[in-house]
Amino acid sequence: MPFIDTKLNIRLSQEKEAVLKSKLGEAIANFPGKSEYWLMLNFTDNCRMWFRGYDHFPIAMVEVKLFGAADEATCSHMTKILCKLFFEELGISPDHVYVKYEFSDRWGWNGENF
């Protein structure tokens, strides 16, 4: 039950959103037991974001939320994948991307909790 929430200070075209959706669907499989089938995504573009005191370059805040937990090596690998993806697809420099991980043992779906 993964959820990836992405906030951008740039416009995201429908074409690029579709590409990100597919590639994030592939990337989530780096976490054991996770797949695109259960992946929920949110993209919020044109956010008013500042980084290092500036707002004139592309910025991304990516939050990866998982039911369960993941080890440091898997998270580190995922961060590399995400930074590369946002650079290749949107031109956002890897040093302008924050990635936050959250883990929970309480997750609800379909009227009940796991």
Summary of the structure (lengths in Angstrom):
residues: 114
radius of gyration: 14.3
end to end distance: 10.0
largest distance: 44.1
contacts: 307
relative contact order: 0.23
helix: 37%
strand: 29%
